[in-house]
Amino acid sequence: QVQLVESGGGLVQAGGSLRRSCEVSGLTFNNYVMGWFRQAPGKEREFVATMWWRDTRSYYGDSVNGRFTISRDNAKIKMYLQMNSLKSKDTAVYYCAAGYLLEVRYNDPSAYRDWGQGTQVTVAS
């Protein structure tokens, strides 16, 4: 059974930084994809970033490109999201996700099978 356990997040001032972590267990193949999504109140779930575990090929959403960085620790089977230059519009519940998917669906939340519990990130202006 796949489990994704998230940590990090919380409250930060605009312009500050936070790092989210997602620890994975139960995945037996290394060709899976791990990503981050977020959802603000009253809005649809939005793609943030994703990475192919095997070769670290990654994509970013337009709103975070250049400010956020996705990375992984292969030994610990952990994924990270470093968030810099945070803005109030980054306030949302952030989720990590994992799955085996085609590259063309990298930003489609329905393509990811497994999800973390979600954690609130609040950026105060």
One Martini backbone bead per residue (centre of mass of N, CA, C, O) as a GRO file, in nm:
protein
  125
    1GLN     BB    1   0.095   0.038   0.024
    2VAL     BB    2   0.060   0.364  -0.039
    3GLN     BB    3   0.253   0.633   0.114
    4LEU     BB    4   0.201   0.985   0.199
    5VAL     BB    5   0.414   1.204   0.390
    6GLU     BB    6   0.380   1.515   0.521
    7SER     BB    7   0.583   1.819   0.553
    8GLY     BB    8   0.556   2.125   0.655
    9GLY     BB    9   0.483   2.444   0.649
   10GLY     BB   10   0.259   2.724   0.704
   11LEU     BB   11   0.374   3.036   0.818
   12VAL     BB   12   0.444   3.328   0.608
   13GLN     BB   13   0.600   3.580   0.471
   14ALA     BB   14   0.629   3.777   0.233
   15GLY     BB   15   0.928   3.658   0.064
   16GLY     BB   16   0.957   3.394   0.173
   17SER     BB   17   1.026   3.056   0.301
   18LEU     BB   18   0.968   2.706   0.211
   19ARG     BB   19   0.956   2.346   0.305
   20ARG     BB   20   0.855   2.056   0.155
   21SER     BB   21   0.759   1.719   0.242
   22CYS     BB   22   0.775   1.370   0.099
   23GLU     BB   23   0.705   1.051   0.205
   24VAL     BB   24   0.770   0.726   0.071
   25SER     BB   25   0.565   0.425   0.050
   26GLY     BB   26   0.516   0.119  -0.150
   27LEU     BB   27   0.702   0.160  -0.386
   28THR     BB   28   0.848  -0.062  -0.653
   29PHE     BB   29   0.898   0.163  -0.871
   30ASN     BB   30   1.112   0.409  -1.053
   31ASN     BB   31   0.877   0.522  -1.280
   32TYR     BB   32   0.765   0.735  -1.118
   33VAL     BB   33   0.557   1.010  -1.018
   34MET     BB   34   0.612   1.331  -0.860
   35GLY     BB   35   0.398   1.574  -0.694
   36TRP     BB   36   0.247   1.909  -0.687
   37PHE     BB   37  -0.033   2.053  -0.527
   38ARG     BB   38  -0.306   2.300  -0.515
   39GLN     BB   39  -0.567   2.451  -0.288
   40ALA     BB   40  -0.795   2.691  -0.292
   41PRO     BB   41  -1.056   2.848  -0.200
   42GLY     BB   42  -1.284   2.789  -0.462
   43LYS     BB   43  -1.074   2.609  -0.614
   44GLU     BB   44  -0.889   2.438  -0.811
   45ARG     BB   45  -0.666   2.214  -0.867
   46GLU     BB   46  -0.314   2.290  -0.881
   47PHE     BB   47  -0.037   2.290  -1.052
   48VAL     BB   48   0.316   2.292  -0.965
   49ALA     BB   49   0.489   2.006  -0.961
   50THR     BB   50   0.720   1.766  -1.127
   51MET     BB   51   0.870   1.421  -1.110
   52TRP     BB   52   1.090   1.194  -1.233
   53TRP     BB   53   1.254   0.972  -1.048
   54ARG     BB   54   1.474   0.851  -1.239
   55ASP     BB   55   1.561   1.153  -1.406
   56THR     BB   56   1.435   1.437  -1.294
   57ARG     BB   57   1.222   1.519  -1.460
   58SER     BB   58   1.065   1.851  -1.495
   59TYR     BB   59   0.781   2.052  -1.385
   60TYR     BB   60   0.603   2.374  -1.406
   61GLY     BB   61   0.418   2.612  -1.309
   62ASP     BB   62   0.376   2.933  -1.404
   63SER     BB   63   0.336   3.060  -1.105
   64VAL     BB   64   0.632   2.910  -0.999
   65ASN     BB   65   0.834   2.965  -1.195
   66GLY     BB   66   1.152   3.040  -1.036
   67ARG     BB   67   1.060   2.977  -0.715
   68PHE     BB   68   1.032   2.673  -0.744
   69THR     BB   69   1.162   2.346  -0.614
   70ILE     BB   70   1.219   2.024  -0.718
   71SER     BB   71   1.306   1.727  -0.523
   72ARG     BB   72   1.531   1.449  -0.429
   73ASP     BB   73   1.577   1.154  -0.213
   74ASN     BB   74   1.668   0.846  -0.287
   75ALA     BB   75   1.738   0.714  -0.010
   76LYS     BB   76   1.466   0.836   0.143
   77ILE     BB   77   1.221   0.876  -0.030
   78LYS     BB   78   1.213   1.198  -0.099
   79MET     BB   79   1.027   1.495  -0.135
   80TYR     BB   80   1.062   1.835  -0.255
   81LEU     BB   81   0.955   2.187  -0.178
   82GLN     BB   82   1.090   2.483  -0.275
   83MET     BB   83   0.984   2.803  -0.143
   84ASN     BB   84   1.013   3.115  -0.295
   85SER     BB   85   0.895   3.417  -0.301
   86LEU     BB   86   0.639   3.453  -0.149
   87LYS     BB   87   0.285   3.477  -0.192
   88SER     BB   88  -0.040   3.522  -0.126
   89LYS     BB   89  -0.128   3.336  -0.379
   90ASP     BB   90   0.009   3.070  -0.236
   91THR     BB   91  -0.229   3.019  -0.076
   92ALA     BB   92  -0.273   2.680   0.045
   93VAL     BB   93  -0.326   2.351  -0.015
   94TYR     BB   94  -0.080   2.102  -0.004
   95TYR     BB   95   0.008   1.833  -0.235
   96CYS     BB   96   0.108   1.514  -0.268
   97ALA     BB   97   0.199   1.298  -0.551
   98ALA     BB   98   0.140   0.973  -0.718
   99GLY     BB   99   0.253   0.790  -1.022
  100TYR     BB  100   0.161   0.639  -1.338
  101LEU     BB  101   0.244   0.839  -1.623
  102LEU     BB  102   0.202   1.035  -1.875
  103GLU     BB  103   0.357   1.316  -1.977
  104VAL     BB  104   0.094   1.470  -2.084
  105ARG     BB  105  -0.026   1.440  -1.763
  106TYR     BB  106   0.141   1.606  -1.544
  107ASN     BB  107  -0.112   1.834  -1.474
  108ASP     BB  108  -0.311   1.595  -1.391
  109PRO     BB  109  -0.465   1.492  -1.109
  110SER     BB  110  -0.610   1.225  -1.223
  111ALA     BB  111  -0.321   1.076  -1.283
  112TYR     BB  112  -0.302   1.047  -0.977
  113ARG     BB  113  -0.329   0.804  -0.726
  114ASP     BB  114  -0.158   0.932  -0.491
  115TRP     BB  115  -0.203   1.093  -0.160
  116GLY     BB  116  -0.171   1.324   0.054
  117GLN     BB  117  -0.308   1.510   0.326
  118GLY     BB  118  -0.226   1.788   0.347
  119THR     BB  119  -0.110   2.140   0.369
  120GLN     BB  120  -0.095   2.441   0.504
  121VAL     BB  121  -0.030   2.754   0.328
  122THR     BB  122   0.062   3.077   0.460
  123VAL     BB  123   0.065   3.409   0.321
  124ALA     BB  124   0.166   3.707   0.452
  125SER     BB  125   0.127   4.061   0.374
   0.00000   0.00000   0.00000
